Amino acid sequence: MSFSAELRKEANPIFHAIFEHPFVQGIANGELKKEQLIHYVKQDFEYLSSFIRIYGIAVSKCENREDMDMFNQQISFILKSEIHPHNNFCQVAGVPYEVLQGYPLSPSSHHYIRHMLTVAHEGTLGEILAVLLPCPWTYWEIGKRILNEVNPDRSHPFYDWINFYGNRTDSITTKFCDRIDEWAKEATEREKEKMKEHFLISCQLEYMFWDMAYKLEEWPVKMEVVK
Ligand SMILES: Cc1ncc(CN)c(N)n1
């Protein structure tokens, strides 16, 4: 079994919990509250900006142009393409995208971003690939699953979101899996253990991110913004 297949197998219970999560089910059946969509977009805008910064750190650790190009393409993908699913949520919620940008992170988003940043600063390129991989992988599987199970038509409120993630032929997941498998062939057992741990924690944090959006998670103590 390839290393990426091992990762997927170990994470199976978390992937299933994500598919069953009420926010993901809400995308499938078109029933999410406006506040939940807004909370998701506010947090995801910040999350994806951090993801770009982490790709930047990954580039600084690359030893060849092919790896640099892989991360560079993904930076462009977030900047130029991954705005479409956000726009879909904004349209359904009836709010302009611009007004949902620049908000503070809620606890789970903060945790997820700090987890990725720590690995990006302290880890090898293999560890960075492992910590980032659940982001594209879980969304790709969510999209494909909803396409198969619901087969939404254009009247579905989240038609664009579902097709954006589920219909990818240029899958970054496949590229990252191929690269991680190559990396794992040269890695020590200790490094592979760390890669697995980073991957599984990111999967758990993917679940927590959906939960954060569904429950409109905030910090426990409300603070007045002092100007
Ligand atoms: C939290 C999160 N995880 C994954 C994705 C898909 N790139 C996303 N937009 N946001």
The ligand as a Tripos MOL2 file, in Angstrom:
@<TRIPOS>MOLECULE
LIG
   10    10     1     0     0
SMALL
NO_CHARGES

@<TRIPOS>ATOM
      1 C1        -10.9470   24.8750    6.0120 C.3       1 LIG1
      2 C2        -10.8360   24.5700    4.5500 C.ar      1 LIG1
      3 N1        -10.3500   23.3650    4.1940 N.ar      1 LIG1
      4 C3        -10.2660   23.0670    2.8510 C.ar      1 LIG1
      5 C4        -10.6260   23.9470    1.8790 C.ar      1 LIG1
      6 C5        -10.5190   23.6060    0.4460 C.3       1 LIG1
      7 N2         -9.3750   24.1760   -0.1470 N.3       1 LIG1
      8 C6        -11.1060   25.1830    2.3010 C.ar      1 LIG1
      9 N3        -11.4960   26.1380    1.4290 N.pl3     1 LIG1
     10 N4        -11.2260   25.4980    3.6570 N.ar      1 LIG1
@<TRIPOS>BOND
     1     1     2 1
     2     2     3 ar
     3     2    10 ar
     4     3     4 ar
     5     4     5 ar
     6     5     6 1
     7     5     8 ar
     8     6     7 1
     9     8     9 1
    10     8    10 ar
@<TRIPOS>SUBSTRUCTURE
     1 LIG1         1 GROUP 0 **** ****
